[in-house]
Amino acid sequence: MFDRTIAEAVIKPDCISNFWQAVDIYLFKTHVVNKKLFGVKNVLILPYKNAPPSAEETSQATEHLLDHIAETELNSFEHETRKRLLCLGCKVREEKVDNISLHEVSQQQYDGAIVLNRLLPKNINVFQPIDVACWIDFRSLRVQLQCLQKDKVTTLFPAFPFSLQVTHGTLSIRCQSTDTIDERSTYWLREVLLERMQKWMESNIPTNATGTSTASIRSLALVDNLEQYNCLFNELKQKYGQSMVSIWPECTDPQKFVFEDIAIAAYLLMVWRKERTAKGLESLQSFVDIGCGNGLLVYILASEGHRGYGIDLRKRKLWDMYPAEPKVDLRVETIVPSSSSLFPDIDWIIGNHSDELSPWIPVIAARSSYRCRFFLLPCCAYEFDGRKYQRQNCALSQYGDFLNYAAEIARVCGFAVETDRLRIPSTKRTCLVGSTRTYPEMEYEQQDERVTAFINERSSGAETEEKSAQTGTPEENVPSSGSWSAGFKPRESTEKVRNCTKIDRSVVDKIVAIVFGELLAKRRIPAEFAERSWNAGGTLALEELVKAIPQELLVALKAECGGLQTLLRNNHQIFRVEKGTVQLRIPTRISDTVDAALARKMKKVKNFKPINFKQRVCWFFVNHPDGCPLAEKDCKFNHGS
């Protein structure tokens, strides 16, 4: 009997019905409450009917069942479980249950279910996978969980059996009084799991970007073996991770971008391995990565034996730093969707954050060849003609609505599109995979006509073409020969800097002086500097300051894609910009600069070295009519010439 209460919480009456959705999240997404876990591999779900009529009989029978199967070898787990359930008089579902939520099972008139999960650790060099058997009783709102590796001491999961149940409006976590329990596990059950279960039950189960409940969405759904994926991901991290981080020349964060591309590579390698097994293929798939950026994904896939190359409209610094072997084929090209942008000898088209080409990836794959497939991980939302995508469904986010639109494009192109969610350090982690067609190859031309009609309907260039045909006069946006959309313009090969850092220094100095003068005119003496009568100036709105700046300076600012707010924020040692207003930044003492935030950063960032501002001249000391209000020993900047 589970007669010892570890923790309990009162649940709002109208939230009791969310119990199975909350349990579903915990059982199949255990990693969200245990950061030592990579994920959960579901081995078995066995729904059954005709359980013993009373809750007490069911509980006793289940305890005996779990005790028995805990001693069972894993390879005979299903057979022994079925046999024991039949001995209890239960009717067990014959066919396999895959990728279904407990909430859905509970709606199919089953009395309960036996679930076997394998918990996969992040650090496979330290921890071993843990197998957990779960007994589900839909009638009494109860779940019992038991680790099958009783002989192993682990911090991944409690070693003793425990239950989650709802009785009389109270959610409780219980164990057996005869079991030996440890403080670490009971603390985690009480302070982490109970709190999270209560939160899941009492709040609306969140939906993903496309409006689907996240309780039923499991990431890496297209990976057939999560355990193999975990091992492969760790292997790729060891092979490419730190070596790439150590030489990273880009201004982006290597800890994010390196390991994100490693995770994407592991995903593609698993999907391709699964495809080869299903189709009986021996040769490795070929690929082209459109919009390959730094080329890291191309490098990893090529190093793992796949023939392919990357295309981008500009070269990155990292391209010259890849090893000579294997040769990494990275090409500087501008892709304009047309008959010249087809890849008939390529198996997979990859669009990883391909921006304005994202809606074109399924089209390029469909038109390259009947056997060509695609992988699309969209980020920024665009239309066919290069315009920003306008959201159609206000109930969804811009990103979520674009995902639905991209899936619609793939279906129009004749793909049986599948959606999956990657395990990457990014909020934009939903991908679309088109690996099979919904039409026979002989109907290719009819299908392509539907694709053309859809593109013309969605593209603003369709109106331009019609107008040009009627008037007989050429229009600027009429597509060139072979082009698939009017008005499509790829990004410029030279990326514009939009942070005001390229503006002529004389222009910056003039604007800074004007703003400084306007603020000083609103004279204000702070109490702490009353003795020195130091003028800290007033506060002005950005629109007021814009009126004070000559037009020729504003034109020079705009020519470099800069705004006044960005320019002033770049001079943060002088100005403080908040909520559309500007004021002078009052100098701070050296003792005030090493605050809690800096201390946390010094602790978090390896080899973090604070900037020595004493190497820089104090701007106020040189330019303010009253000088710097602080003595040189107190000012973090230098008062020397």
PyMOL commands that set and color helices and strands:
alter all, ss='L'
color gray80, all
select helices_A, chain A and resi 13-28+30-32+55-70+74-87+102-106+183-202+214-216+226-247+254-279+296-303+317-321+355-368+398-412+441-458+461-471+505-521+527-529+542-548+551-559+564-570+590-593+596-604+613-615+619-623
alter helices_A, ss='H'
color red, helices_A
select strands_A, chain A and resi 4-10+37-49+91-92+112-121+130-137+142-147+162-167+170-175+287-290+308-312+330-332+348-352+373-377+415-421+430-437+540-541+575-578+581-584
alter strands_A, ss='S'
color yellow, strands_A
deselect
rebuild
show_as cartoon
